[in-house]
Amino acid sequence: MATMQRPISSAPSAGYRTEGATRRAANGDNLEERLAKGLGWFSVGLGVAEVVAPGSLARLIGVRDKNKTRTVLRGYGVRELAAGIGILTQPRPSGWMWSRVAGDVMDLSSLATAFGSESNNKARLVAATAAVAGITALDAVCGQRLSAERPDAVEEEQRTKVKRSIVVNCSPEEAYRFWRDFNNLPKFMTYLESVQSTGDHRSHWVANGPGGVKVEWDADLVRDDPNRLIGWRSASGAVFQNAGSVQFEKAPGNRGTLVHVEMDYAPNRGVLRSVAGKVLGMDIGQRIMHDLRNFKQMLEVGEVTQSDASIQPGMHAAQPPASVPVSAGESNQ
């Protein structure tokens, strides 16, 4: 990527609005919002069925009717009711639509598990899975359109800024060079599967989401000062709107490099914060600090070390583990 010297812009200009978007705002009844309302009513109806008649619904989708199944379906029903009410009561419910997508992923995961039981009806499970997959695609398209149609929507929501710093025993040039090679990011940001530069100052990110589903988005490089600063901003329409920078400067007393990360993000009514939390594995501030500690280990030790305490739930002695789970760094972070 070519070097860019323009400042970070965390969101499009609040005054920006295309002519088409202005007309849709004036009408207040565009296709995406009507589709969202329809999906909201569907969510309410499904939620009621799951809460009131979980046994009948279990038999309908081909799952054996038992107490555990009814309990799970009732829990899913409460989730559907909450999403449906949120969609129906918000003027442009992009956050609640994405919460439905997260719920759809959970449903697909549960159906996939149900195929492993010989007592379940495979033919009905196939039909149910196909139906849920179709609804998932519809929810995702609606959510994406609702998010993308109003590039100024993020300005209307409260934004949160997170700052974290760490001292790394290396030169600013070395720290910048390692971070600037985006292929290195998954080495210390353990929730990431890959980051690839796609040209025109843009990169494509793939993370391991809930239920084993891949979560993908694009980000733009908005500032690149060699050996000093890297700035980014999520592309328009991304589920999790954010912008930020990482700075590299000499630490006082020649103690190495002070690496300072600053991130500005939109909570999106709390719903997408929850979805993002499932992807990141922890609170955003904790995640940034965790990544910085991993970055420090990569530069100083050459790898991210794991102790038994870092990969096991609860209190454990900080000693090398006998084995490291495949998902180490994800489930307990």
ZABA-305855 format. One record per residue (C-alpha): x, y, z. Coordinates in nm, 4 decimals. Example, Ala and Ser with C-alpha at 12.3 -4.5 7.8 and 13.67 -1.06 7.14 Angstrom:
% residues 2
<site px="1.2300" py="-0.4500" pz="0.7800"/>
<site px="1.3670" py="-0.1060" pz="0.7140"/>
//
This chain:
% residues 333
<site px="0.0000" py="0.0000" pz="0.0000"/>
<site px="0.1159" py="0.3491" pz="-0.0740"/>
<site px="0.1862" py="0.5835" pz="0.2129"/>
<site px="-0.1030" py="0.8081" pz="0.3034"/>
<site px="-0.0715" py="1.1320" pz="0.4983"/>
<site px="-0.4322" py="1.2246" pz="0.5658"/>
<site px="-0.5798" py="1.2167" pz="0.9184"/>
<site px="-0.8026" py="0.9439" pz="1.0528"/>
<site px="-1.1730" py="0.9969" pz="1.0071"/>
<site px="-1.3713" py="0.7720" pz="1.2377"/>
<site px="-1.6981" py="0.8117" pz="1.0442"/>
<site px="-1.8282" py="0.9694" pz="0.7240"/>
<site px="-1.9308" py="1.3322" pz="0.7420"/>
<site px="-2.2558" py="1.3852" pz="0.9288"/>
<site px="-2.3744" py="1.6071" pz="0.6442"/>
<site px="-2.3196" py="1.3389" pz="0.3794"/>
<site px="-2.6299" py="1.1802" pz="0.2337"/>
<site px="-2.6912" py="1.0636" pz="-0.1223"/>
<site px="-2.9927" py="1.1956" pz="-0.3085"/>
<site px="-3.1494" py="0.8475" pz="-0.3039"/>
<site px="-3.0988" py="0.8172" pz="0.0710"/>
<site px="-3.2605" py="1.1570" pz="0.1235"/>
<site px="-3.5683" py="1.0507" pz="-0.0686"/>
<site px="-3.5915" py="0.7267" pz="0.1299"/>
<site px="-3.5591" py="0.9174" pz="0.4579"/>
<site px="-3.8364" py="1.1527" pz="0.3520"/>
<site px="-4.0663" py="0.8648" pz="0.2609"/>
<site px="-3.9784" py="0.6826" pz="0.5837"/>
<site px="-4.0976" py="0.3545" pz="0.4328"/>
<site px="-3.8197" py="0.2000" pz="0.2189"/>
<site px="-3.7974" py="-0.1641" pz="0.1211"/>
<site px="-3.5342" py="-0.2578" pz="0.3816"/>
<site px="-3.7391" py="-0.1196" pz="0.6685"/>
<site px="-4.0550" py="-0.2955" pz="0.5488"/>
<site px="-3.8614" py="-0.6216" pz="0.5193"/>
<site px="-3.7216" py="-0.5696" pz="0.8691"/>
<site px="-4.0713" py="-0.5217" pz="1.0083"/>
<site px="-4.1835" py="-0.8433" pz="0.8402"/>
<site px="-3.8895" py="-1.0313" pz="0.9881"/>
<site px="-3.9686" py="-0.8732" pz="1.3230"/>
<site px="-4.3208" py="-1.0143" pz="1.3197"/>
<site px="-4.1829" py="-1.3502" pz="1.2070"/>
<site px="-3.9434" py="-1.3424" pz="1.5022"/>
<site px="-4.2275" py="-1.2666" pz="1.7434"/>
<site px="-4.4410" py="-1.5468" pz="1.6006"/>
<site px="-4.1587" py="-1.7987" pz="1.6160"/>
<site px="-4.0717" py="-1.6878" pz="1.9675"/>
<site px="-4.4272" py="-1.7399" pz="2.0868"/>
<site px="-4.4359" py="-2.0896" pz="1.9311"/>
<site px="-4.1038" py="-2.1841" pz="2.0942"/>
<site px="-4.2134" py="-2.0612" pz="2.4359"/>
<site px="-4.5726" py="-2.1891" pz="2.4313"/>
<site px="-4.5416" py="-2.5139" pz="2.2338"/>
<site px="-4.1761" py="-2.6271" pz="2.2306"/>
<site px="-4.2706" py="-2.9957" pz="2.2121"/>
<site px="-4.4820" py="-2.9559" pz="1.8992"/>
<site px="-4.2123" py="-2.7419" pz="1.7357"/>
<site px="-3.9457" py="-3.0013" pz="1.8212"/>
<site px="-4.1478" py="-3.2749" pz="1.6479"/>
<site px="-4.2104" py="-3.0455" pz="1.3506"/>
<site px="-3.8387" py="-2.9911" pz="1.2871"/>
<site px="-3.7535" py="-3.3570" pz="1.3450"/>
<site px="-3.6001" py="-3.3385" pz="1.6922"/>
<site px="-3.6960" py="-3.5822" pz="1.9662"/>
<site px="-3.9333" py="-3.4226" pz="2.2176"/>
<site px="-3.7721" py="-3.4345" pz="2.5609"/>
<site px="-3.7269" py="-3.2020" pz="2.8576"/>
<site px="-3.3818" py="-3.0785" pz="2.7538"/>
<site px="-3.5052" py="-2.9983" pz="2.4030"/>
<site px="-3.8034" py="-2.8049" pz="2.5390"/>
<site px="-3.5799" py="-2.6027" pz="2.7705"/>
<site px="-3.3458" py="-2.5089" pz="2.4849"/>
<site px="-3.6339" py="-2.4125" pz="2.2552"/>
<site px="-3.7945" py="-2.1963" pz="2.5247"/>
<site px="-3.4619" py="-2.0150" pz="2.5671"/>
<site px="-3.4443" py="-1.9603" pz="2.1914"/>
<site px="-3.8034" py="-1.8362" pz="2.2052"/>
<site px="-3.7182" py="-1.5656" pz="2.4572"/>
<site px="-3.4317" py="-1.4593" pz="2.2315"/>
<site px="-3.6634" py="-1.4416" pz="1.9288"/>
<site px="-3.9204" py="-1.2376" pz="2.1184"/>
<site px="-3.6568" py="-0.9883" pz="2.2315"/>
<site px="-3.5227" py="-0.9500" pz="1.8760"/>
<site px="-3.8702" py="-0.9172" pz="1.7282"/>
<site px="-3.9788" py="-0.6508" pz="1.9757"/>
<site px="-3.6526" py="-0.4630" pz="1.9209"/>
<site px="-3.7022" py="-0.4666" pz="1.5424"/>
<site px="-4.0644" py="-0.3548" pz="1.5639"/>
<site px="-3.9996" py="-0.0698" pz="1.8078"/>
<site px="-3.6915" py="0.0867" pz="1.6442"/>
<site px="-3.7147" py="0.3165" pz="1.3384"/>
<site px="-3.4119" py="0.1617" pz="1.1671"/>
<site px="-3.3254" py="-0.1578" pz="1.3573"/>
<site px="-2.9930" py="-0.2592" pz="1.2005"/>
<site px="-2.8536" py="-0.3671" pz="1.5383"/>
<site px="-3.1502" py="-0.5905" pz="1.6162"/>
<site px="-3.1341" py="-0.7427" pz="1.2662"/>
<site px="-2.7731" py="-0.8418" pz="1.3259"/>
<site px="-2.8766" py="-0.9920" pz="1.6579"/>
<site px="-3.1159" py="-1.2130" pz="1.4583"/>
<site px="-2.8227" py="-1.3218" pz="1.2396"/>
<site px="-2.6300" py="-1.4225" pz="1.5518"/>
<site px="-2.9362" py="-1.6162" pz="1.6703"/>
<site px="-2.9681" py="-1.7854" pz="1.3312"/>
<site px="-2.6093" py="-1.9041" pz="1.3633"/>
<site px="-2.6943" py="-2.0615" pz="1.6988"/>
<site px="-2.9993" py="-2.2326" pz="1.5455"/>
<site px="-2.7928" py="-2.3761" pz="1.2593"/>
<site px="-2.5336" py="-2.5017" pz="1.5064"/>
<site px="-2.8050" py="-2.6741" pz="1.7129"/>
<site px="-2.9569" py="-2.8358" pz="1.4028"/>
<site px="-2.6141" py="-2.9588" pz="1.2921"/>
<site px="-2.5670" py="-3.1210" pz="1.6335"/>
<site px="-2.9116" py="-3.2834" pz="1.6092"/>
<site px="-2.8032" py="-3.4777" pz="1.2992"/>
<site px="-2.5740" py="-3.6811" pz="1.5234"/>
<site px="-2.8657" py="-3.8491" pz="1.7053"/>
<site px="-3.0188" py="-4.1593" pz="1.5470"/>
<site px="-3.3527" py="-4.0867" pz="1.7190"/>
<site px="-3.4089" py="-3.7653" pz="1.5232"/>
<site px="-3.5916" py="-3.7428" pz="1.1896"/>
<site px="-3.3214" py="-3.6641" pz="0.9331"/>
<site px="-3.5623" py="-3.5668" pz="0.6549"/>
<site px="-3.7343" py="-3.3070" pz="0.8727"/>
<site px="-3.3981" py="-3.1842" pz="1.0007"/>
<site px="-3.2820" py="-3.1261" pz="0.6434"/>
<site px="-3.5979" py="-2.9260" pz="0.5673"/>
<site px="-3.5622" py="-2.7238" pz="0.8891"/>
<site px="-3.1943" py="-2.6527" pz="0.8210"/>
<site px="-3.2723" py="-2.5334" pz="0.4689"/>
<site px="-3.5455" py="-2.3043" pz="0.6022"/>
<site px="-3.3201" py="-2.1555" pz="0.8720"/>
<site px="-3.0364" py="-2.1095" pz="0.6199"/>
<site px="-3.2736" py="-1.9153" pz="0.3941"/>
<site px="-3.3917" py="-1.6954" pz="0.6810"/>
<site px="-3.0283" py="-1.6392" pz="0.7855"/>
<site px="-2.9418" py="-1.5138" pz="0.4372"/>
<site px="-3.2456" py="-1.2858" pz="0.4377"/>
<site px="-3.1622" py="-1.1496" pz="0.7832"/>
<site px="-2.8004" py="-1.0863" pz="0.6820"/>
<site px="-2.8961" py="-0.9057" pz="0.3608"/>
<site px="-3.1515" py="-0.6922" pz="0.5447"/>
<site px="-2.9039" py="-0.6118" pz="0.8218"/>
<site px="-2.6349" py="-0.5183" pz="0.5726"/>
<site px="-2.8679" py="-0.2946" pz="0.3747"/>
<site px="-2.9951" py="-0.1228" pz="0.6870"/>
<site px="-2.6360" py="-0.0595" pz="0.7989"/>
<site px="-2.5092" py="0.0538" pz="0.4586"/>
<site px="-2.7967" py="0.2730" pz="0.3470"/>
<site px="-2.7221" py="0.5394" pz="0.6073"/>
<site px="-2.3474" py="0.6054" pz="0.6269"/>
<site px="-2.4185" py="0.8868" pz="0.8712"/>
<site px="-2.6066" py="0.6618" pz="1.1164"/>
<site px="-2.2990" py="0.5959" pz="1.3279"/>
<site px="-2.2753" py="0.9679" pz="1.3998"/>
<site px="-2.6192" py="0.9494" pz="1.5601"/>
<site px="-2.5105" py="0.6924" pz="1.8165"/>
<site px="-2.2921" py="0.7415" pz="2.1178"/>
<site px="-1.9337" py="0.6493" pz="2.0380"/>
<site px="-1.6853" py="0.5037" pz="2.2823"/>
<site px="-1.3084" py="0.5553" pz="2.2823"/>
<site px="-1.0616" py="0.3016" pz="2.4238"/>
<site px="-0.6900" py="0.3704" pz="2.4836"/>
<site px="-0.4268" py="0.1155" pz="2.5845"/>
<site px="-0.0427" py="0.1243" pz="2.5904"/>
<site px="0.2516" py="-0.1086" pz="2.6516"/>
<site px="0.6321" py="-0.0855" pz="2.6400"/>
<site px="0.8055" py="-0.3318" pz="2.4081"/>
<site px="1.1784" py="-0.4000" pz="2.4208"/>
<site px="1.2586" py="-0.3214" pz="2.0570"/>
<site px="1.3024" py="-0.0192" pz="1.8324"/>
<site px="1.0044" py="0.1774" pz="1.6946"/>
<site px="1.1137" py="0.0745" pz="1.3452"/>
<site px="1.0993" py="-0.2950" pz="1.4317"/>
<site px="0.7611" py="-0.2663" pz="1.6066"/>
<site px="0.6112" py="-0.0688" pz="1.3173"/>
<site px="0.7496" py="-0.3085" pz="1.0560"/>
<site px="0.6001" py="-0.6149" pz="1.2276"/>
<site px="0.2559" py="-0.4577" pz="1.2792"/>
<site px="0.2473" py="-0.3037" pz="0.9305"/>
<site px="0.2762" py="-0.6503" pz="0.7732"/>
<site px="-0.0915" py="-0.7341" pz="0.8173"/>
<site px="-0.0207" py="-1.1047" pz="0.7686"/>
<site px="0.1390" py="-1.0912" pz="1.1163"/>
<site px="-0.1754" py="-0.9693" pz="1.2932"/>
<site px="-0.3320" py="-1.3162" pz="1.3493"/>
<site px="-0.0091" py="-1.4190" pz="1.5246"/>
<site px="-0.0948" py="-1.2008" pz="1.8227"/>
<site px="-0.4664" py="-1.1235" pz="1.7671"/>
<site px="-0.5774" py="-1.4793" pz="1.8338"/>
<site px="-0.9428" py="-1.4328" pz="1.7377"/>
<site px="-0.8328" py="-1.3610" pz="1.3784"/>
<site px="-0.7965" py="-1.6296" pz="1.1151"/>
<site px="-0.6441" py="-1.4088" pz="0.8465"/>
<site px="-0.5866" py="-1.0514" pz="0.7303"/>
<site px="-0.5102" py="-0.9921" pz="0.3633"/>
<site px="-0.4332" py="-0.6728" pz="0.1747"/>
<site px="-0.6732" py="-0.6425" pz="-0.1193"/>
<site px="-0.5326" py="-0.3264" pz="-0.2771"/>
<site px="-0.6418" py="0.0373" pz="-0.2845"/>
<site px="-0.5441" py="0.0765" pz="0.0839"/>
<site px="-0.8012" py="-0.1873" pz="0.1867"/>
<site px="-0.7621" py="-0.5168" pz="0.3765"/>
<site px="-0.9995" py="-0.8099" pz="0.4273"/>
<site px="-1.0330" py="-0.9523" pz="0.7789"/>
<site px="-1.1633" py="-1.2982" pz="0.8741"/>
<site px="-1.2375" py="-1.3852" pz="1.2379"/>
<site px="-1.3654" py="-1.6979" pz="1.4090"/>
<site px="-1.7208" py="-1.6147" pz="1.5128"/>
<site px="-1.9700" py="-1.7888" pz="1.7431"/>
<site px="-2.0671" py="-2.1434" pz="1.6472"/>
<site px="-1.7619" py="-2.1825" pz="1.4229"/>
<site px="-1.8994" py="-1.9364" pz="1.1670"/>
<site px="-1.6494" py="-1.7048" pz="0.9994"/>
<site px="-1.7074" py="-1.3309" pz="1.0465"/>
<site px="-1.5625" py="-1.1141" pz="0.7683"/>
<site px="-1.5276" py="-0.7414" pz="0.7083"/>
<site px="-1.3139" py="-0.4870" pz="0.5232"/>
<site px="-1.1038" py="-0.2058" pz="0.6685"/>
<site px="-0.9324" py="0.0925" pz="0.5071"/>
<site px="-0.5836" py="0.2201" pz="0.5819"/>
<site px="-0.6386" py="0.5920" pz="0.6349"/>
<site px="-0.2940" py="0.6889" pz="0.7628"/>
<site px="0.0493" py="0.5333" pz="0.7353"/>
<site px="0.3466" py="0.7229" pz="0.8781"/>
<site px="0.6450" py="0.4844" pz="0.8495"/>
<site px="0.7919" py="0.3898" pz="1.1898"/>
<site px="0.5437" py="0.6189" pz="1.3678"/>
<site px="0.1734" py="0.5530" pz="1.3144"/>
<site px="-0.0835" py="0.3303" pz="1.1420"/>
<site px="-0.4474" py="0.4407" pz="1.1218"/>
<site px="-0.7525" py="0.2431" pz="1.0075"/>
<site px="-1.1282" py="0.2702" pz="0.9656"/>
<site px="-1.3854" py="-0.0026" pz="0.9034"/>
<site px="-1.5427" py="0.0065" pz="0.5571"/>
<site px="-1.8945" py="0.1397" pz="0.5105"/>
<site px="-2.1568" py="-0.1188" pz="0.6012"/>
<site px="-1.9353" py="-0.3193" pz="0.8373"/>
<site px="-2.1235" py="-0.4816" pz="1.1275"/>
<site px="-1.8904" py="-0.3323" pz="1.3853"/>
<site px="-1.8143" py="0.0310" pz="1.2995"/>
<site px="-1.4766" py="0.1372" pz="1.4364"/>
<site px="-1.1688" py="0.3459" pz="1.3667"/>
<site px="-0.8377" py="0.3843" pz="1.5397"/>
<site px="-0.4624" py="0.4079" pz="1.5320"/>
<site px="-0.1495" py="0.2455" pz="1.6716"/>
<site px="0.1488" py="0.4699" pz="1.7473"/>
<site px="0.5136" py="0.3748" pz="1.7984"/>
<site px="0.7465" py="0.6074" pz="1.9879"/>
<site px="1.0648" py="0.5745" pz="2.1892"/>
<site px="0.9949" py="0.4942" pz="2.5533"/>
<site px="1.1473" py="0.7232" pz="2.8202"/>
<site px="1.4997" py="0.6300" pz="2.9249"/>
<site px="1.5642" py="0.4320" pz="2.6046"/>
<site px="1.3602" py="0.1421" pz="2.7462"/>
<site px="1.2327" py="0.0358" pz="2.4041"/>
<site px="0.9146" py="0.1425" pz="2.2268"/>
<site px="0.5906" py="0.2742" pz="2.3707"/>
<site px="0.3101" py="0.1197" pz="2.1645"/>
<site px="-0.0137" py="0.3150" pz="2.2049"/>
<site px="-0.3464" py="0.1916" pz="2.0606"/>
<site px="-0.6491" py="0.4175" pz="2.0405"/>
<site px="-0.9837" py="0.2854" pz="1.9150"/>
<site px="-1.3112" py="0.4668" pz="1.8567"/>
<site px="-1.6222" py="0.2500" pz="1.8074"/>
<site px="-2.0024" py="0.2623" pz="1.8063"/>
<site px="-2.1844" py="0.0327" pz="2.0524"/>
<site px="-2.4899" py="0.0031" pz="1.8185"/>
<site px="-2.7547" py="-0.0021" pz="2.0925"/>
<site px="-2.5671" py="-0.2690" pz="2.2836"/>
<site px="-2.6659" py="-0.5561" pz="2.0526"/>
<site px="-2.3686" py="-0.5539" pz="1.8186"/>
<site px="-2.1414" py="-0.4947" pz="2.1166"/>
<site px="-2.2573" py="-0.8366" pz="2.2373"/>
<site px="-2.1977" py="-0.9938" pz="1.8956"/>
<site px="-1.8538" py="-0.8318" pz="1.8746"/>
<site px="-1.7813" py="-0.9554" pz="2.2270"/>
<site px="-1.8506" py="-1.3128" pz="2.1166"/>
<site px="-1.6038" py="-1.2729" pz="1.8289"/>
<site px="-1.3372" py="-1.0963" pz="2.0358"/>
<site px="-1.3847" py="-1.3288" pz="2.3339"/>
<site px="-1.3846" py="-1.0440" pz="2.5885"/>
<site px="-1.4502" py="-0.6758" pz="2.6477"/>
<site px="-1.2929" py="-0.4567" pz="2.3772"/>
<site px="-1.0597" py="-0.2801" pz="2.6191"/>
<site px="-0.9456" py="-0.6141" pz="2.7620"/>
<site px="-0.8986" py="-0.7517" pz="2.4113"/>
<site px="-0.6752" py="-0.4628" pz="2.3048"/>
<site px="-0.4594" py="-0.5048" pz="2.6172"/>
<site px="-0.4441" py="-0.8809" pz="2.5626"/>
<site px="-0.3333" py="-0.8288" pz="2.2009"/>
<site px="-0.0682" py="-0.5800" pz="2.3101"/>
<site px="0.0751" py="-0.8316" pz="2.5590"/>
<site px="0.0842" py="-1.0918" pz="2.2831"/>
<site px="0.2519" py="-0.8385" pz="2.0518"/>
<site px="0.5149" py="-0.7746" pz="2.3192"/>
<site px="0.5838" py="-1.1491" pz="2.3463"/>
<site px="0.6115" py="-1.1860" pz="1.9691"/>
<site px="0.8719" py="-0.9074" pz="1.9473"/>
<site px="1.0677" py="-1.0019" pz="2.2590"/>
<site px="1.0377" py="-1.3835" pz="2.2661"/>
<site px="0.9469" py="-1.4707" pz="1.9090"/>
<site px="0.6181" py="-1.6408" pz="1.9967"/>
<site px="0.3079" py="-1.6066" pz="2.2126"/>
<site px="0.3670" py="-1.8292" pz="2.5136"/>
<site px="0.0822" py="-2.0111" pz="2.6881"/>
<site px="0.0661" py="-2.1172" pz="3.0498"/>
<site px="-0.1875" py="-2.3489" pz="3.2092"/>
<site px="-0.3499" py="-2.0456" pz="3.3715"/>
<site px="-0.4003" py="-1.8725" pz="3.0362"/>
<site px="-0.5942" py="-2.1548" pz="2.8670"/>
<site px="-0.7958" py="-2.3085" pz="3.1519"/>
<site px="-1.1101" py="-2.1686" pz="3.3192"/>
<site px="-1.0845" py="-2.0484" pz="3.6796"/>
<site px="-0.7716" py="-2.0254" pz="3.8928"/>
<site px="-0.4737" py="-2.2343" pz="3.7827"/>
<site px="-0.1022" py="-2.2315" pz="3.8502"/>
<site px="0.0984" py="-2.0404" pz="3.5911"/>
<site px="0.2995" py="-2.3341" pz="3.4614"/>
<site px="0.3480" py="-2.4796" pz="3.1104"/>
<site px="0.0469" py="-2.6972" pz="3.0175"/>
<site px="0.0736" py="-3.0620" pz="2.9173"/>
<site px="-0.1084" py="-2.9730" pz="2.5948"/>
<site px="-0.2624" py="-2.6621" pz="2.4405"/>
<site px="-0.6221" py="-2.6874" pz="2.3139"/>
<site px="-0.6834" py="-2.5968" pz="1.9500"/>
<site px="-0.9011" py="-2.3065" pz="2.0639"/>
<site px="-0.6546" py="-2.1852" pz="2.3264"/>
<site px="-0.6600" py="-1.8116" pz="2.3523"/>
<site px="-1.0190" py="-1.8009" pz="2.2322"/>
<site px="-1.2524" py="-1.9719" pz="2.4780"/>
<site px="-1.1109" py="-1.8165" pz="2.7933"/>
<site px="-0.9935" py="-1.4804" pz="2.6718"/>
//
